[in-house]
């Protein structure tokens, strides 16, 4: 990964391609690279859909190698949803393929003068950018089928659906999985709209004739990978729970904890949870000939993605994830897993963030646009988004926009981005991360990644809010670093619990780059990334006033525990004091 | 299986089914939603799990990493007492930050301190003896403990049971006979035994 692919969409005579050495960004990957480029090259006050914004697509530091779980791909830009810096990452095949082609990142710059759409094709022989307006308003599924017809099935696609073309703030960037289906998404923050503003409908990657990225110390790398894989396989979460039930295994326990937001964050429990849980989903998938145990990219050993078939036994969508099932399920009062799966399919096809759309429909239901629990009405609302009707344009721009359009007070967003599937009143610690993350409300911003092993967590008094602040800070630091490696965050449990697995991760990085990486280096990387992001956001006009949860989380009691969010503003402002 | 094991005090109807092994998971939604069980109460959760359910200490320690008592995450299963009428939920270690937070005694437990079960929530059991609790099983605990408890007999809502039976695949529902009688009952004691082969039957 020694080169950058820059495509200037504003160039006279059509898009101009330049392949240049990675230069000052050498050694960075994933979130570290996207946030470095955006913070250094994008004017913070630039319009997110304007020519000065840049869309950066970067494989992780270990992508393209034989390292297990190294297939996350980061997408970064200034977000049209939050107005700040954004990194959203996805599984799928593209990260490995892009890395094997030797690119540390693809950077889309400028903006085409005409309303044309382009296809970018990249293989070992070079890059070709083609104007192709026949792709206009194609859903991601039809688009990928068309690409298969043109380029064969040994490709990986990065694409946008109609939502991205319409530059909606909930638009995602889609990544194809191992079966060449557009099921994996960099969903958060409206990055699909930025890709749409660049006029790029799809990037087709073909790594035929390339080989794995070679580590500096192959023997050490191979040994570390074996230890890493062994650690993942022997841990009950990564070796058993996730492969058996997928991420939606969380639904029942979050519901039991009274932290499962229901009916637009009105309650903390949903009566229909057992009908839409991961356990129920997995049994249904097996009965219909689907598969609850499936990797989203080659080299995945956890295999938590899964395949969902309809009642007739035909493929409908990938196994809807925990966040998706919650957003379109409990949050909207819908307990029909088939309706939720259809919503997932439509989101993927139109290219929409499932969390944002579920929260948006919840707000629309609170506004009286549809009745809570009416799955068919929810499907119709998503179809409005796909059609680009006036109502669909409002919904497709997210929960905050929908709340404003319909005069709803209870809108669950931070920095305009919808809250994920954990109510911060029940789990105060995650509320701190929602409020203060550089990304807007984001459940992955502060993940359980080995802060205890890194010894940056320290002793935390459970009765004092300072404890929440310190844990959130250190989780955000650790997560920023892991997001840079290209590793799937679901390695977290094994890495956290098993020191030898965490050491194996460090050894993988050390052996690949020929350095001696320590826990302190990981912490330093995470802090550096967060500092870039915080500085960009400050210059973009985001202040402490945006590091807050919506007012109703402090005022409304959440049943069944009848709790409110208690962490003070003064404490929230200490999160980034280091 | 003896009649006394099967009976759940207070349940009205009774239904004994025999189904093929691969259809037992069809009943799992009932175990997730919650079922009533007659067990020793007034004792620490560990004692209930060991003496009431027959689980080994090793299983309890290694497999039951996430425990809720009346919806509150429990850190100390030796200090938390179960009382008549309470709800106990059991699950293995769960993924993600939330899974780490909810895990008993975990490093991230302080992040959910506002809802954590505290020993003084129920430190003084009012009564020690047989009682009725609602139990829920999640994740691998559902697969590992569910079939045994179904075989032992559980009390569930008749409406919930009817819904599950209606959703059973045709080949399994066939042979169970007329189940309309369930409609008149509020609660039903259900026992599910595993058939060696063939279709489901109603005993």
Interface residues (C-beta under 8 A of the other chain):
Chain A: X236 X237 X238 X240 X241 X242 X244 X245 X247 X249 X250 X252 X253 X254 X256 X257 X258 X259 X269 X273 X274 X275 X277 X278 X279 X280 X283 X287 X304 X422 X425 X426 X427 X428 X429 X430 X443 X446 X447 X448 X451 X452 X457 X460 X461 X462 X463 X467 X468 X471 X472 X475 X489 X490 X492 X493 X496 X560 X561 X563 X566
Chain B: X25 X26 X28 X29 X30 X32 X33 X62 X63 X65 X66 X68 X71 X72 X73 X89 X91 X92 X93 X94 X95 X96 X97 X98 X99 X100 X101 X102 X107 X108 X109 X110 X111 X112 X113 X114 X115 X116 X136 X138 X139 X140 X142 X143 X169
